Amino acid sequence: MLERMTRSLAIPAILLAAAWLATAADITGTWSFEVQMDAGAGTPVFEFKQSGEKLTGKYQGQLGEAPLEGTVSGNNIKFIFKLSLGDEPVEVTYEGVIEGADSMKGKATYGSFASGTWTARRKK
């Protein structure tokens, strides 16, 4: 009997998890990032606006401000923005995984200048 109850509880939990992963999470809002790069660390803030899989928004951090564009597909996120480091234009790419409604993590590449990892939490 206990085995049957465990199975009957596990099936709805698995179906709910599968449904969440099948639909794109909506990350619209303001997010605080912690970025660890081989060239140092930073704590930028990103404002995201999501419409379906399309992502737009703004980067604000130690290197200034910049508009961004990207995609959210299921629990995968990717966005790109452009900055200037000195006189050099740099394309910045963030790719990662949305872990839940309020957290995500991934990798960042600042052109050929630096790369590293990031974690993010939605600001309340």
Rosetta silent file (secondary structure, phi, psi, omega in degrees, C-alpha in Angstrom):
SEQUENCE: MLERMTRSLAIPAILLAAAWLATAADITGTWSFEVQMDAGAGTPVFEFKQSGEKLTGKYQGQLGEAPLEGTVSGNNIKFIFKLSLGDEPVEVTYEGVIEGADSMKGKATYGSFASGTWTARRKK
SCORE:     score description
SCORE:     0.000 S_00000001
   1 L     0.000  -42.510  178.998    0.000    0.000    0.000 S_00000001
   2 H   -62.024  -39.201  178.895    2.823    2.423    0.838 S_00000001
   3 H   -63.192  -41.760  179.531    4.432    1.689   -2.519 S_00000001
   4 H   -65.286  -40.361  178.056    1.178    2.460   -4.329 S_00000001
   5 H   -65.287  -42.149  179.695    0.786    5.776   -2.414 S_00000001
   6 H   -61.956  -44.397  178.676    4.380    6.755   -3.182 S_00000001
   7 H   -63.329  -41.263 -178.208    3.835    6.021   -6.868 S_00000001
   8 H   -68.063  -26.726  176.229    0.565    7.973   -6.936 S_00000001
   9 H   -83.099  -33.352 -177.290    2.324   11.023   -5.435 S_00000001
  10 H   -70.092  -37.862 -176.480    5.410   10.753   -7.649 S_00000001
  11 H   -62.502  -49.077  177.203    3.545   10.768  -10.962 S_00000001
  12 H   -62.137  -36.600  178.584    1.875   14.200  -10.491 S_00000001
  13 H   -63.304  -42.049  178.731    5.186   15.670   -9.273 S_00000001
  14 H   -65.723  -42.201  179.357    6.980   14.382  -12.377 S_00000001
  15 H   -64.988  -39.888  176.631    4.232   15.731  -14.651 S_00000001
  16 H   -63.432  -43.474  178.562    4.389   19.161  -12.991 S_00000001
  17 H   -62.589  -42.403  179.195    8.166   19.292  -13.376 S_00000001
  18 H   -64.966  -39.975  178.686    7.924   18.296  -17.039 S_00000001
  19 H   -64.787  -40.399  178.765    5.261   20.945  -17.680 S_00000001
  20 H   -63.773  -43.444 -179.364    7.441   23.643  -16.070 S_00000001
  21 H   -68.873  -28.818 -177.948   10.446   22.669  -18.179 S_00000001
  22 H   -75.450  -25.657  179.274    8.354   22.577  -21.363 S_00000001
  23 L  -100.405  143.532  178.979    7.169   26.167  -20.932 S_00000001
  24 L   -70.333  133.046  175.721    9.547   29.086  -21.051 S_00000001
  25 L   -71.321  144.681  176.764    9.991   30.752  -17.692 S_00000001
  26 L   -94.234  113.037 -177.394    9.146   34.465  -17.658 S_00000001
  27 L  -101.515   13.163  178.514   12.192   36.318  -16.359 S_00000001
  28 L   -51.715  131.214  178.697   10.763   39.830  -16.834 S_00000001
  29 E   138.905 -169.301 -178.220   12.048   42.053  -14.042 S_00000001
  30 E  -104.267  133.099 -175.933   15.245   43.252  -12.398 S_00000001
  31 E  -126.316  138.137  173.965   18.001   40.765  -11.590 S_00000001
  32 E   -98.303  126.549 -178.451   21.173   41.064   -9.490 S_00000001
  33 E  -109.409  147.872  168.018   24.138   39.169  -10.934 S_00000001
  34 E  -119.303  116.310 -174.523   27.379   38.013   -9.338 S_00000001
  35 E  -114.065  127.474  176.474   29.994   37.537  -12.036 S_00000001
  36 E  -112.256  110.609 -177.965   33.339   35.795  -11.462 S_00000001
  37 E  -113.294  161.479  174.943   35.746   36.402  -14.328 S_00000001
  38 L   -66.656  -16.723  179.871   39.375   35.479  -14.843 S_00000001
  39 L  -102.491    6.180 -179.882   39.981   39.266  -14.912 S_00000001
  40 E   136.475 -173.216 -176.689   38.032   40.046  -11.679 S_00000001
  41 E  -122.325  159.358  177.306   34.514   40.069  -10.258 S_00000001
  42 E  -154.344  166.605 -178.975   31.476   42.277  -10.677 S_00000001
  43 L  -133.581   65.152  179.796   27.873   42.719   -9.594 S_00000001
  44 L   -70.375  162.135  174.594   25.904   44.092  -12.550 S_00000001
  45 E  -116.948  136.077  178.446   22.148   44.571  -12.568 S_00000001
  46 E  -119.997  136.697  171.836   20.062   43.499  -15.552 S_00000001
  47 E  -108.240  122.314 -177.913   16.538   44.595  -16.403 S_00000001
  48 E  -113.932  144.303  169.183   14.771   42.046  -18.602 S_00000001
  49 E  -129.827  119.572 -177.119   11.539   42.224  -20.596 S_00000001
  50 E  -111.051  134.910  174.602   10.421   38.926  -22.059 S_00000001
  51 E  -132.435  101.789 -172.397    7.821   38.428  -24.768 S_00000001
  52 L    63.914 -124.514  178.109    7.525   34.736  -25.618 S_00000001
  53 L   -91.630   -8.594 -177.845   11.076   33.610  -26.379 S_00000001
  54 E   -81.674  136.308 -178.103   12.286   37.131  -27.221 S_00000001
  55 E  -126.146  130.753  172.516   14.304   38.939  -24.563 S_00000001
  56 E  -131.493  168.534  178.352   15.215   42.642  -24.410 S_00000001
  57 E   162.644 -154.088 -174.976   16.530   44.787  -21.612 S_00000001
  58 E  -147.146  137.634  171.866   19.431   46.707  -20.179 S_00000001
  59 E   -93.974  137.412  171.033   22.824   46.022  -18.567 S_00000001
  60 E  -135.969  119.529 -178.731   23.996   48.350  -15.765 S_00000001
  61 E  -163.537 -165.180 -177.866   27.391   47.737  -14.225 S_00000001
  62 L   -58.865  -25.066 -176.808   30.971   48.816  -13.691 S_00000001
  63 L   -97.958   10.530  177.615   31.460   49.148  -17.441 S_00000001
  64 E   112.665 -147.552  178.841   28.466   51.442  -18.002 S_00000001
  65 E  -131.835  150.062  179.195   25.037   50.766  -19.458 S_00000001
  66 E  -159.975  143.571  172.911   23.957   48.993  -22.628 S_00000001
  67 E   -72.501  153.129  179.666   20.794   47.630  -24.237 S_00000001
  68 E  -132.373  157.744  174.147   20.618   43.854  -24.640 S_00000001
  69 E  -138.766  148.930  178.735   18.809   41.317  -26.791 S_00000001
  70 E  -173.299 -162.280 -178.932   18.454   37.594  -26.421 S_00000001
  71 E  -139.172  153.270  170.038   16.260   34.530  -26.149 S_00000001
  72 E  -126.331  120.583 -179.560   14.678   32.312  -23.542 S_00000001
  73 E  -129.926  109.206 -173.434   13.920   28.797  -24.717 S_00000001
  74 L    63.475 -122.350  177.172   12.562   26.443  -22.068 S_00000001
  75 L  -105.054   15.939  177.907   14.961   26.928  -19.186 S_00000001
  76 E   -99.704  139.487  179.376   17.849   28.126  -21.402 S_00000001
  77 E  -129.809  142.856  174.316   18.771   31.798  -21.641 S_00000001
  78 E  -148.840  131.559  174.991   21.173   33.648  -23.926 S_00000001
  79 E  -146.068  156.000 -173.938   21.640   37.387  -24.327 S_00000001
  80 E  -134.232  142.407  171.606   24.154   39.715  -25.941 S_00000001
  81 E  -146.784  165.742 -177.372   25.091   43.373  -25.480 S_00000001
  82 E  -119.238  137.370  178.673   27.923   45.622  -26.631 S_00000001
  83 E  -130.037  169.375  171.101   30.310   47.683  -24.504 S_00000001
  84 E  -115.607  126.599  172.975   33.455   49.691  -25.025 S_00000001
  85 E  -107.809  102.412 -170.870   36.586   48.741  -23.110 S_00000001
  86 L    69.202 -125.662  177.288   38.764   51.769  -23.611 S_00000001
  87 L   -97.712    5.312 -173.325   38.505   52.482  -27.319 S_00000001
  88 E  -101.003  122.481  174.230   37.737   48.855  -28.163 S_00000001
  89 E   -73.089  140.374 -177.519   34.152   47.676  -28.829 S_00000001
  90 E  -132.728  130.771  173.010   33.362   44.364  -27.143 S_00000001
  91 E   -91.768  126.272 -177.688   30.453   41.976  -27.693 S_00000001
  92 E  -107.773  130.853 -179.624   29.404   40.400  -24.403 S_00000001
  93 E  -122.980  128.174  173.138   27.557   37.064  -24.355 S_00000001
  94 E  -115.325  129.556  175.408   25.795   35.511  -21.362 S_00000001
  95 E  -131.959  141.814 -179.922   24.447   31.954  -21.644 S_00000001
  96 E  -171.830 -164.038 -176.004   22.882   29.918  -18.905 S_00000001
  97 E  -128.383  131.599  174.597   20.086   27.956  -17.303 S_00000001
  98 E   -82.194  118.770 -174.920   17.054   29.269  -15.454 S_00000001
  99 E   -91.485  -16.812 -179.542   16.916   27.201  -12.270 S_00000001
 100 E   179.981 -173.560 -176.558   13.608   28.500  -10.962 S_00000001
 101 L   -61.902  -25.960 -173.389   11.405   31.587  -10.865 S_00000001
 102 L  -126.553   14.161  179.680   14.060   33.613   -9.043 S_00000001
 103 E  -149.184  149.479  175.437   17.470   32.116   -9.901 S_00000001
 104 E  -156.718  166.147 -179.805   19.708   31.296  -12.837 S_00000001
 105 E  -154.482  162.394  178.645   23.367   30.648  -13.584 S_00000001
 106 E   174.190 -154.488 -176.727   25.729   30.318  -16.504 S_00000001
 107 E  -122.072  148.312  178.647   28.831   31.496  -18.358 S_00000001
 108 E  -127.515  144.308  176.487   29.806   34.925  -19.661 S_00000001
 109 E  -130.975  122.505  177.240   32.271   35.935  -22.356 S_00000001
 110 E  -102.568   79.417 -177.208   33.495   39.516  -22.743 S_00000001
 111 L    51.309 -136.316  177.327   34.902   39.239  -26.256 S_00000001
 112 L   -94.386    5.488 -175.814   38.514   38.070  -26.131 S_00000001
 113 L   -82.212  -41.245 -174.338   39.138   40.041  -22.919 S_00000001
 114 E  -161.528  156.576  173.294   37.616   37.824  -20.231 S_00000001
 115 E  -147.926  160.433 -179.525   35.341   34.890  -19.501 S_00000001
 116 E   177.718 -156.881 -176.149   33.846   33.360  -16.404 S_00000001
 117 E  -121.920  161.894  177.769   30.691   32.294  -14.610 S_00000001
 118 E  -144.312  154.179  169.343   27.664   34.042  -13.173 S_00000001
 119 E  -129.965  152.294 -177.676   24.777   33.488  -10.805 S_00000001
 120 E  -143.595  147.641  176.270   21.688   35.672  -10.628 S_00000001
 121 E  -130.574  138.908  176.399   18.745   36.308   -8.311 S_00000001
 122 E   -69.775  134.206  175.557   15.575   38.203   -9.116 S_00000001
 123 L   -77.000  136.644 -179.596   15.267   41.410   -7.089 S_00000001
 124 L   -91.779    0.000    0.000   12.102   41.537   -5.032 S_00000001
